[in-house]
Amino acid sequence: MHDVTRLAALVAVAEAGSITRAAARLGYTPPALSQQIAKLEREAGAALVIRHRRGATLTAAGELLVEHARRVLDELERARHGLSALAGLSGGHITIGTFTTAGIHLLPPVLAAFRRAHPAVEVNVKEYEPPSGLPALATGEADLVLTHTYEHQPDPALPSGVTVEALLVEELVLVAAPGHALTDPAEPLPWPELAGRPLISGSRGLANREALEALFRREGLAPPVVAYETGNYGMSCALASGGMGLALVPRTVADLAENPLSVRRLAPPGLHRTISLAWRSDDRSPALATMRSLFRNTGKTTPRRPHEEPPR
């Protein structure tokens, strides 16, 4: 059976005539939407989209599938409206807190699916650098928060009455300029190889910097040499691509980076980041329950390498 989200992506491409325009309409990045179309093509066992300079057109198989997909999506939309009325999702608003990379890679498909299902519910988004989103829940400033923790650093204090659920665990990988000598070997990179080399990381106090320094201490290494400080992984990739230094970024970020990069895994114990969803434990809103379910499903379907473990 074909995934409904991918069917909707194909319909959007058919209507927009372009991967880029369809991605903007759905809240995806173009590479992420292309991945959805590629998966649908594998499921269908046929090419569905032809990409060209002016945009994208459908093959005969794509046209056939879109015709059926529209009927399926229309029926689902009618069902959703009926269920929304029963569940009390015909109004109100939700405020979601997020951090940058989750806002780029995890949040858009969830918001798009929720909006299609419950267009009458207003959704606002605020950005918080973890763990500052957690107190926002306690004060009512946010209703649902995406946050993260890194290995080798203390867990943040959890406000009373807040529930936290892990969505996915991301491996951090080394990224460097194309052809960098450290990224040539296939085997994982031993940590001592990073000692004394210019690194790109967050400023002191940010979670990824604290985790990096804690791991260096644990491995008996001198403190890392951070040549460039930025809390934005996109900028980290851009600087690494330009030869300014080496950066450790989540695998998802490296896979979808716009800049050309060389990538290498790190030797055990490695470094991982857990993305979690948090909410007020006593909140019984049907809208929030639906949103949490969408986030769980997105976390389960986030692409992982064969060596990566599912969320714990």
C-alpha positions in Angstrom: 0.0 0.0 0.0 1.3 3.4 -0.9 2.1 6.0 1.8 -0.6 8.7 1.9 2.0 11.5 2.6 3.9 10.4 -0.6 0.8 10.4 -2.6 0.0 13.9 -1.5 3.6 14.9 -2.5 3.1 13.5 -6.0 -0.2 15.4 -6.3 1.5 18.6 -5.2 4.2 18.1 -7.9 1.6 17.5 -10.5 -0.3 20.7 -9.6 2.8 22.9 -9.1 4.8 21.6 -12.1 8.0 21.7 -10.1 9.7 20.0 -7.2 10.8 23.3 -5.7 7.3 24.9 -5.9 5.6 21.8 -4.5 8.2 21.6 -1.6 7.4 25.2 -0.7 3.7 24.5 -0.8 4.0 21.5 1.5 6.6 22.9 3.9 9.4 20.5 2.8 12.9 21.3 1.5 13.3 20.3 -2.2 15.7 17.4 -1.3 13.3 16.1 1.3 10.4 16.1 -1.2 12.6 14.4 -3.8 13.3 11.7 -1.3 9.5 11.2 -0.8 9.0 10.9 -4.6 11.9 8.5 -5.0 10.4 6.2 -2.2 7.0 6.3 -3.9 8.6 5.4 -7.2 10.2 2.4 -5.5 6.9 1.4 -4.1 5.2 1.8 -7.5 7.9 0.0 -9.3 7.9 2.7 -12.0 9.3 6.2 -12.8 6.6 8.7 -11.9 8.3 12.1 -12.4 10.5 13.5 -15.1 12.7 16.4 -13.9 13.9 19.0 -16.4 15.2 22.6 -16.4 11.7 24.2 -16.3 10.4 22.0 -13.6 8.9 18.5 -13.5 6.3 16.6 -15.4 4.6 13.2 -14.8 5.1 10.0 -16.7 2.1 8.0 -17.8 2.4 6.0 -14.6 2.6 9.2 -12.6 -0.6 10.5 -14.2 -2.4 7.3 -13.5 -1.3 7.2 -9.9 -2.2 10.9 -9.4 -5.7 10.3 -10.7 -6.3 7.6 -8.0 -4.4 9.6 -5.3 -6.7 12.6 -5.7 -9.7 10.4 -5.0 -8.0 8.8 -2.0 -6.9 12.1 -0.5 -10.4 13.6 -1.0 -12.0 10.7 0.9 -9.4 11.0 3.7 -10.1 14.7 3.9 -13.8 14.1 4.3 -13.1 11.5 7.0 -10.8 13.9 8.8 -13.4 16.6 8.9 -15.9 14.2 10.4 -13.4 13.0 13.0 -12.4 16.6 13.9 -16.0 17.5 14.7 -16.2 14.4 16.9 -12.9 15.1 18.7 -13.5 18.8 19.2 -10.7 19.9 16.7 -12.8 22.5 15.0 -11.1 25.5 16.5 -8.6 26.8 19.1 -4.8 27.2 18.8 -1.5 25.5 19.6 1.9 27.0 20.2 4.8 24.8 19.3 8.4 25.5 20.4 11.3 24.2 18.3 15.0 24.6 17.8 16.5 25.4 14.4 17.4 22.0 12.9 14.1 20.3 14.1 12.3 23.3 12.7 13.9 22.7 9.3 13.8 18.9 9.1 11.1 17.6 11.5 8.5 20.2 11.9 7.3 21.1 8.4 5.8 17.7 7.4 4.0 17.5 10.8 2.6 21.0 10.4 1.5 20.3 6.8 -0.3 17.1 7.8 -1.9 18.7 10.8 -3.1 21.7 8.7 -4.6 19.4 6.1 -6.4 17.4 8.8 -7.5 20.3 11.0 -7.4 23.6 9.1 -9.6 25.4 11.8 -6.9 25.0 14.5 -4.4 27.9 14.6 -0.8 26.8 15.0 1.9 29.2 16.1 5.7 28.4 16.2 8.3 29.9 18.5 12.0 29.2 18.5 13.8 28.2 21.7 17.4 27.1 22.1 17.2 23.9 24.2 16.6 23.5 27.0 14.9 27.0 27.3 11.7 25.6 25.7 11.0 23.5 28.8 10.3 26.4 31.2 8.1 27.9 28.5 5.8 24.8 28.9 5.5 25.4 32.6 4.5 29.0 32.2 2.0 28.3 29.4 4.0 30.2 26.8 4.2 27.0 24.7 1.9 23.9 24.5 4.4 21.5 22.8 8.1 21.8 22.6 10.8 20.0 20.5 14.0 19.9 22.5 17.3 17.9 22.5 20.0 16.5 24.7 23.5 15.3 23.9 25.4 12.4 25.3 28.2 13.1 27.8 26.5 16.1 29.4 24.0 16.4 32.4 20.3 16.2 31.6 18.6 19.6 32.0 16.3 20.2 34.9 12.8 19.2 34.1 10.0 21.5 35.4 7.3 20.0 37.5 4.3 18.7 35.5 6.2 18.3 32.2 6.4 15.0 30.3 9.3 14.3 27.9 9.3 11.6 25.2 12.2 10.7 23.0 11.4 10.8 19.3 14.7 9.8 17.7 18.4 9.4 18.3 20.8 11.0 15.8 24.4 10.1 15.3 26.8 13.1 14.9 29.3 12.7 12.0 32.5 14.5 11.0 32.1 16.9 8.0 34.9 18.6 6.1 35.8 20.1 2.8 35.5 17.7 -0.2 38.6 15.5 -0.4 39.9 16.3 3.2 42.5 13.7 4.2 40.6 12.8 7.4 37.5 11.8 5.6 39.2 9.5 3.1 39.4 6.2 5.0 36.2 4.2 5.2 36.6 3.1 8.9 35.4 5.3 11.7 37.7 8.1 12.8 39.5 7.7 16.1 38.9 10.6 18.4 42.6 11.4 19.0 42.8 12.4 15.3 40.7 15.5 16.2 43.1 16.7 18.9 44.7 20.0 18.0 42.8 20.4 14.7 40.6 23.5 14.1 37.0 22.7 14.9 33.7 24.4 14.2 31.2 24.2 17.2 28.8 26.2 19.3 29.9 28.8 21.7 30.5 27.9 25.4 27.3 27.1 27.1 25.6 25.6 24.1 24.7 21.9 24.4 26.8 20.6 21.4 29.9 22.5 22.7 29.5 21.2 26.2 29.0 17.6 24.9 32.1 17.9 22.7 34.3 19.1 25.6 32.9 16.5 28.0 33.8 13.7 25.5 37.3 15.1 24.9 37.8 15.0 28.7 36.4 11.5 28.9 38.9 10.4 26.2 41.8 12.0 28.0 42.3 14.6 25.3 43.3 18.2 25.6 40.3 20.6 25.2 39.1 20.9 21.6 40.5 23.8 19.5 37.3 25.7 18.4 38.4 28.1 15.6 34.8 29.2 14.6 31.8 29.4 16.9 28.3 29.1 15.6 25.1 27.6 17.0 23.8 27.0 13.5 24.5 23.6 11.9 23.9 25.0 8.4 26.6 27.6 8.9 28.9 24.9 10.4 28.5 22.9 7.2 29.1 25.9 5.0 32.3 26.8 7.0 33.5 23.2 6.9 32.8 23.0 3.1 35.0 26.1 2.6 37.9 24.5 4.4 37.6 26.6 7.6 37.8 23.6 9.9 36.0 20.3 10.8 32.5 20.1 12.2 30.5 17.5 14.0 26.8 17.6 12.9 23.8 15.3 13.1 23.7 12.8 10.2 20.4 14.2 8.9 22.0 17.7 8.6 25.0 16.3 6.8 22.8 14.3 4.4 20.7 17.3 3.4 23.4 20.0 3.5 23.4 22.3 0.5 27.2 22.6 0.5 29.5 19.9 -0.9 31.0 18.0 2.0 33.1 14.9 2.9 31.5 12.9 5.7 33.0 10.3 8.1 31.7 8.4 11.0 33.4 8.7 14.4 34.8 5.7 16.4 33.0 4.6 19.6 31.8 6.0 21.9 30.8 8.4 19.2 28.5 11.3 19.9 24.7 11.2 19.7 21.8 13.7 20.1 18.3 12.7 21.2 15.4 14.8 19.9 12.5 14.8 22.3 8.9 16.1 22.5 7.7 17.7 25.7 4.3 18.8 26.9 2.4 19.6 30.1 1.4 16.3 31.7 -2.1 17.4 32.6 -3.0 18.7 29.1 -5.8 16.6 27.6 -6.4 18.7 24.5 -7.4 16.5 21.5 -5.5 18.8 19.2 -2.2 18.3 21.1 -2.8 14.5 21.3 -3.1 14.5 17.5 0.0 16.6 17.1 2.0 14.3 19.4 0.9 11.3 17.3 2.1 13.0 14.1 5.5 13.7 15.6 5.8 10.1 16.8 5.1 8.8 13.3 7.6 11.3 11.8 10.3 10.3 14.2 9.7 6.6 13.3 10.0 7.3 9.6 13.0 9.6 9.7 15.7 8.0 7.5 18.5 6.3 9.4 21.6 4.5 8.4 21.6 0.7 8.9 24.0 1.0 11.9 21.7 3.5 13.7 19.4 2.3 16.4 15.7 3.2 16.7 14.7 5.7 19.3 14.9 4.4 22.9 
